[in-house]
Amino acid sequence: MLSLLDLDERLVEIILELLPSSDLSSLCLSCKSLLPFARRRLFRHIILKQHTNVQGRLYIAGIFDALEAQPGLARSVDSLELKGPKPNVLSTTGNHDAHAAGHANQDSTAEPWLIQPSNSNLDAKYVSLISRFKGLRHLGLGMHFAALSLQVDKSFDSLHIVEFIDDDNDLYGDSWLYELSSVDPLLVTKLFHLPTIEQMHIIFPPTQLMQPELENLPLAPSLTTIYLRETLLDPADLAKILSKTPQLRRLFFSFYEDRDKAQGYNLQEHLSMERLLYALLHVSSTLEDLELSLSWADGENPGGNRWNERQNRIFYGIEGRLGPLTAFASLTRLRLPLVMLLGFFPSNNPTLTDALPRTLPPNLRYLCLSNDLSEWVTFEWKAVLLDSCLCSWIPHLRLYVPLLERFDLVVWTGRNNCEDAFWTENDPNLVGRLCKDADIEGTVTYKE
């Protein structure tokens, strides 16, 4: 196989341009001679993840040194992502090979899944690194870096996208995530002040935005996308955020309802659909893409015959229905749980068979319903009931939503506890046939 080192320098540069950043990082770590080329590419999109192993620390130290030697390189960086656990130490000058060798034994026995304790000197180095990039458009901070005390000054005036990333989701249990995930609420407030900020993604489970800070959010006229996953915020707090985003076009919001872990948060006993609708109405004239989901605590499943005894416990409370959504004239994509749109208990909705089409936004092009809460809801939402409703809804969807092109149903099957809980299981092709007859594309997706 021909080595890249045998190729013409310009050809190597072209190859590096075509490689995805992840492949490039791996290539550079395994071939030191390519670092000069890699830095030209990576100084547009830098991803620093392997902070604790020997090769990764050498590479990161090289980035620090390159910035020290050539400060002008930082001006070409568009994107910076800091992921993975922080190291205990980080050398930025001197003999890196000796430094790495001195810690090799420590690295080989360390437990990489443990979040490293806070180190103010180390944090200061990462803050200094970020502050060098004066033209960043995208900043991504993993769960180990989200609490850095960044000074949001004019050097961030070009920032368009900020992401707080759950980058170790597969390595942590929920209890670890709750205790150790945090976003500096003051930093979120500062980011709202930025004149160019367009997208904000907070993807920690659960998101711990402190409610007092929401009272002081400034207007963010350029913010068009918000992604909040598994948040502890109440709909009233969401309203405070949306009232400051007059140009919001995309909203992705996942509610986290483990109330045992929500102590100290001013959460309502039930998730009120009326309050949620009030929050969403702040952006009804601009919102184009809306996705809502529910993340209830798996450990609180009442099971079997205990359902009737505990159905009113706050762990499971959804109050009312979200709608009608006819005021959302700009909304073209809608994804949400069926129980939000039609209610937690179908027995409380006597017009269930024709309720769905009348509640939808008039210009909707894509609709996706999911059975979030199926672990409990299917005690009421039996498969036969859903199939009956689908047969009533789908043929008439185009009458109320003439632009609708696609209807999808997402079925979570792995968490159901009753035998007849698998929606459309007896006839998995039902949705496809109904949609075809209605001149709409449609599928059922089963997930565990």
N, C-alpha and C positions, 0 to 999 in steps of 0.2 A: 504494500500500500504506500502510495506517495505521501511523504511527510509534508505538512504545511511549511516547514522550515526550508524545504527545498524549492519552494515556489517564489516567483517574483513578488517583491514587497507589495506592489499595488494590487496584485491578484489576491494576496492574503487579506488585504484591507477589504476587497470586494466580498470575499467569502465571509469575513466577520460581519460585514453589513447585513448579509442575508441570514445569518444565524439568529435564532431567538436569544434573548438575553440570558435565559437560564442555561442553554447549551453553551453559550459563550463563557459564562462564569466557570462552568465545569472544565471547559477546554483550557482556560487561562490558568486555573489552579493546577492542572496537570502538566503544563508546559510553560515554564517561566519565560522562555524567550519570546512568547507571544504577548507578554504583558504590555509592551509599548503600544502595540496595535490595539489591544483590548482597551487600554485606557482612552484611546481616541474615541472608541465606540461607547464605552461605559461612561464617559464624561458627557453623555447626553442622557443616558438612562442608567443610573447606578442602583444595583440591588446588593445590599450587604446583609447576608444572612448567617453564614458560618463564622460566628464570632468566637467560638470556643475551641475549635480544633486547630491544629498547628498550621495547616495550609491556609485555612480561612483567616487566621489572625495575621499571618504573613501578608496575605493579599490586602486586607484592610489597612494594615500598617503601611503598605506601599501606597495606598490611596492617600492616606494622611501625608506621607512624605512628598508625594507628587504635588499635592496642593501647596505644601510649604515651599517647594522649589519653584513652582509655576503657578502663582495665584490666579493668573488669567484663565487657567483651565476651567475654573469654577463657573465662569460666565457662560460656558456652553452647555451646562447641565440643565436639562428640562425636567428630569424626574429623579427623585431620590426615595428609596424604600429601605427602611431599617427593620429587619425581621429577626426572629430567632432569639434565644437567650443571650443576654449580655455576658461578656467574659468577666472574670474576677479582676483581671488587669489587662491593659492594652498599651503596648509599646508603640510610640509614634516616631521614635528616632533611634539611631544606633544600630547595633548588630542584631538584626531580626532573627537570624538563624540561631544565634546563641540564646536569644530570649525564648524562641520557640522550643529549643531543645531542653531548656531549663524547666519548662512546664509540660513537657510531653507526658511524663508519668501522671501528673495531675489530670491532664486531659483524658488519658486512657481510662482512669478510674472514676471520673466525675459522672454524675447523673445528669445528663443534658436536659431531662424533662423538668428539673427543678428550676424555678425562677430564681435568678441570682439576687442576693440581697442588694439593697440600694447602696451605691457607692458614689458619694457626691463628686469626688475627683473624676471618676470615670464618666459620670453623667455630664460633667462640665466639658469633657472632651467631645462627647457626641453633640452637645449643644453648640460648641465651637465649630464642629464640622458642618452642621446644618446652616449655621449663620454665614458660612463662607459663600454659599450659593445665592447669588443676588437675583437670579432670573428664574427661579424654580416655578414651574407650572403645576407640578404634581408632587405631593409629599405623602408618603405612606409610612405609618408608624405601627409596628407590631405591639403586642400587649406588654412587652418588656420596655418599650420606649415611649408609650403614650403619656406617661406621667412626667416626662422631661419638662423642666421649667424653661420653655422657650420664650424668648423676647420677640413678640410679633411686632416688628418695626417695618420701615420702608423696604427692607430687603425682601419682604413677602408680598410686595404690591403686585407681583406678576402671578401669584398663586391662584390657580383655577380649581384644582382638585385636591382635597385632603382626605386621607383614609386612615382610620384607626382600625387595624386589621387583626382579627383573631387568627394568628398564623400558626398556633400550636394546638388546634382544636382536637386532633387525634391523640394528643399526648397527655391530656388533662381530664380529670373527672369534673363533674359539675361543681362540687364543693370547692375544688381548687380554683376554678374559674371565678366563682363568686367572690372568693376571698381576695384573689390576686389581680383580677382585671379591674382597671380603673382608667378613666380619662380625666385629665385635669380640667375641671369645669371652667376655670378661668381661661384656659386656653381656648375652649370652644367659644366662649364669649368674645375673646379677642379675634378669633377667626371670622366671626360674624361682621366685624368692623372692616374687613378687607374689601377694597373696592372692586376686586375682580373675581372673588370666590364664586364658583358656579356649582360645584358638587361637594357634598360632605357625606362621607360614609363612616358610620360608627358600627363596627361589626364585632363587638364583644358580647359574649353571652354570660350574664346579662349586662346590658349597658347601664352604667351607673352615673348618669348625669344628675348632678345635684339640683334639686328643684329650686332652692333659693336663687341660683344663678340664672334661671330662666326668666326671672322677673326683670333682669337687667339686660336682656338681649337687645342689641341695637338692630335697626332696620338693615336687612341684607338684600338690597334690590337686585343684585346680580345672581343670587342663589337660585338655581333651577332644578337641582336634584338633591334629595335627602334620602339616605338609606340608614335606617335604625333597626338593628336586629336584636330581638329578645330584650326589649327595653322594659324597665320598671316604671316608665312614665304613665301617668293617668291621661285619659283623653283631654282633660282640662289643661294639662301641661303641654300636650301636643298642640293645643289651640294657641298657647303662648308662642310656640315656635312658628307655627304657620302664619300667625298674624304679622310676623316680621319678614315674610318671604312673599312679596306681592307678585313675583314672576315665577313661582314654582311650577314646574311642568311634570316632574316625576317624583313620586313618593313611594318608598318601600318601607313598611313598618310592621314589625313583628312584636306582638305583646307577650310578655313573660309573666306568668301568673302563679309562681311559687310564693305564696304569701308568707310562708315560714321564713323565707330568705329576704323578704321585703320589709322587715321591721325597721322602723325609722322613716319610711316613706309614706307620704300622705296619699295612700291609695284608697279608692272607694271599694266597698264590699263587692260590688258587681261591676262588670265591664259594661257600661251604659252605651248602647248604640246611639241613643239620642245625643249624648254628649260628644260621641265620636263624630257624628254627622255635623254637629255644630262646629267642631274643629276643622273638618274638611271643607266646610262652606267658605272658610277664609280664602281658599284658593280655587273655588269652583269655576271661576272664569278663565283660569290659565292651565289647570291640571289636565295633562294628556295621558298619563300612565300612572295607574294606582295599583299597588299590590299590598294586601293586608294578610297577615297570618297569625295564628295563635300557637303559643308554645306553653301548654299546661304542664304542671309537674307530674312526671310519670309515676313518681312514688306515692301519689295520693289517690290512686285509682281505687274506688270503693269496692268494685267487683260485685258480681252476682246479685244476691238478694239484698245487699246493703244499699243498692242504688236509691231506692225510694226513701230510705232513712236519711240519706246524706245529700240528696240532690240540691238542697238549698245552701250547702256549705259554700263559702266564698271561693273555694278553689275552682268551682265549676260554673260560677254565675255569669251568664250573659243575659243582659236585660234589654228586652225590646228587639227591634230590627233596624238595620241600617238602610234607611230609605224614606221616601223615594229619592233616587239619584238623578231625577230628570233635570235638575238645575245645573248639572255638570255638562254643559254643552260642548266643551273642548275635549272631554274624556273619550279616548279612542281605544284604550287598553285597560281592562279591569280583571284583576285576579284576587279572589278572596274566598274565605270559607263560606260554605252554604249556610251555616248557622248564623253568620253575621247578617246575611241578606234576608233570611226568612225566619229566623228565630231559633232559639234553643229547643223549645218544645213545639213540635208541629201541631199538637192538639190545640194550641192557643191561636192558631192561624186558620180560621174556617175557610178562607178563600185561597188556600195554598196552591191549588191546581192552576190558578191564573194569576197568582201574585207576582211571579218573577218577571214576565215581560213588561208589566206596567211600572216596575220600579227602576228599570235600567236607563242609563244615559241615552239620549236620543241619537247620538252620532257614534255609538260604540261600533268598533270593527272587530275586536277580539274579546271574548269572554272566557274565563277559566274559573271553574268552581272546584273547591277541594273539600274533603271531609275531615278537616282539622277538628279535633275533639272526638273523633270517631270512637275512641276508647270508651267514652261515656255516652255520647249523643246517640249512638246506634241503638241504645236501649229504647229510644223513642223513634229515631230515624231508621226504621227497618228498610231492608232492601226492596221489599215489595212496594213500600210507600214511595221511595225514590224513583223506582221504575215507572210507577203510575204518574208521578209528577213530570218526569222527563217526557213521557208520551203526551202530556198536556202542554208542556212548555215549548219544546223544540219546534213543532210545526207552526207555531204562531210567533216565534221570535222576530222574524223579518217584518211582521206587521207593525210592531212597535219600534224595532231597531232596523230600519231598512238597509243600513250600510253594513250590518254584521256579516263578517266573512268566515269566522271560525269560532267554534265552541268546543272547549276541552273540559274533561272531568278528571281530576286527580284523586285517586283512591288510595289512602294509606291503609294497608291490610295487616301489617305486622303487629299492630297494637290492639286489635279487637279482641274482645273477651266473650262474645256470644257467637253461636254457630251461624246465625243468619245475618251477621254484620257486614259481610263483604258485598258492598253495593254492586249491582249489575253483574254479580258473579254467575248467575244462572244463564245470562245471555250477554256475554261481553261485547257482542257486536251490535247491541241495541242502539247505543248512541250513534255509531257510525251510520246505521241504516236510517235513523230518524233525521240525522243531519243531511244525508244525501237526498232524501225526499224533500227537505226544506231548502235545498240548494245552498247548504252551508258545509264547510269542512269541519270535521269533528272526530275526536278520538277519546278513548279512556286510557289513562296511564296508571298502572298499579305500582305502588311504592311500598317498601317495608320500612 
